[in-house]
Amino acid sequence: MSFTYEAVGATRENLAACPPGFHPLFVRTRIGEGQEVFHRAAEAVLTWELHRALGVGIDAGADRAAPGVDVTVTLAGVLKAPCRIVWTIEESRRAGWAYGTLDGHPECGEEAFVVDRTGDGTVWLTVAAFSRGAKWYARAGGPATRGLQHAYARRCGAVLRRLCAGLSED
């Protein structure tokens, strides 16, 4: 299967990247503080734990995000969204990945999930994307579809914060 958009990897250099004709999404949520929180959050993102804790189905070709791994996200047990990991990053203060949409996905575009630890020790999750409707129902949903995407991104932050709750700070 091929990607359904041309700007593959655009979010790697700039999470706020949004090619013409796409709608941007950028949601940043404070997860906590400290190295232990960062490591826990990074593992949850890189191993699909965050997505599974959200209640979405994940069928991935690997236990950990890696470039080229195909992933099918299933919502409500019905809506299947095939994607492929475009890039990953695992550094001492930044970890995450992005996937791009494949044929059959209701949307067209790219979405990134990145955990970073700033200089003051604060740990953040950034969910960033650019997308446009690919299936008729996603296009027909218009602003409501984008509202659901923003709600999903905010929920990612809330769930990751819960997964990291109770960890000690540096």
LINDAFEN-V117622 format. One line per field, one symbol per residue. phi: phi as a letter, one per 40 degrees, with the letter a starting at -180 (. if undefined). psi: psi as a letter, one per 40 degrees, with the letter a starting at -180 (. if undefined). Layout:
# LINDAFEN-V117622
phi = ???
psi = ???
This chain:
# LINDAFEN-V117622
phi = .bcbacccgdcccadcdacdgbbcaabbbccibhcccdccccccccbgddccccgccbbbcacbcadgccbbcbbfgbcbbcabccababbcbaaiabbbcbdhccbbibbbbbbbbcdcgcbbbbbbabaacbcdcccccfcccccccccccccdcccccccccgcccc
psi = iiieidfhededdhdehhiheihihhhhhhdaiiddddddddddddeedddddeeihhhieieihihehhhhhhhfedhhghihhdiihgidehiaiiiiiiheidihaihihhhihideehhihhhiihiihdiddddddbdddddddddddddddddddddeieiii.
